Amino acid sequence: MIVYHNARCSKSRQACALLTEAGHTYEVVDYVNNPLSESELTELVQMLGIKPYDLIRKNEQIFKKHYKDKNANRVNWVKAMVKYPILMERPIVVSGDKAVIGRPPSLVLDL
């Protein structure tokens, strides 16, 4: 399992705690300090079965300042999240070829 994690996010910390309590081993990826590439993020979006826009945190100040009124295509939303990784919803847990956004954190146990 891989957990795309933001240590400053309580939901992300809760998801990691749930996985640990359930006895799962996982690799933590600090995507804020080590941003995903465009291809990695595109693959992750495909695994989630969503549009890139659906992975964006609309309450982030960066979104409100730079992107709120934009009507971008899929590629440009991916580029925005690569440039500003804080825009990505979190946590995201990947197991094999499946992925889930841990909102609420208990969803990570579905994998």
Phi, psi and omega in degrees: 000147175236134176244116173277111199234143171238110185299340180276353184262123181295323179295322178293317177296320179296318179297316178298319179296318179297317179296318179296314180299327180278358177085015179277142172262146183203158176259135178261130175245116177277087187289344179287315180272343178229075186302148176287155174281169178300318181291320178296316181292321177298317178296319179297316178299319178296318179297324179286338180073034181231174173273151179307321180301328181287349178266357185270136176277106186285347180268356178292142180300323179298319178297311182299322183283318189251337192231351188309315184261016181272145173243074186272162175272177183304315182297317182290328175292321176297314179300322179297319180287330175292317180291319181234081184301338179299342179289341183288137171299151180209159354279161173239131180242133180242133175223112183065238180255017180243149179216155178213146172271127184278060176231098002286164184304330182298340178299335182294337180284347178291338180284000000 
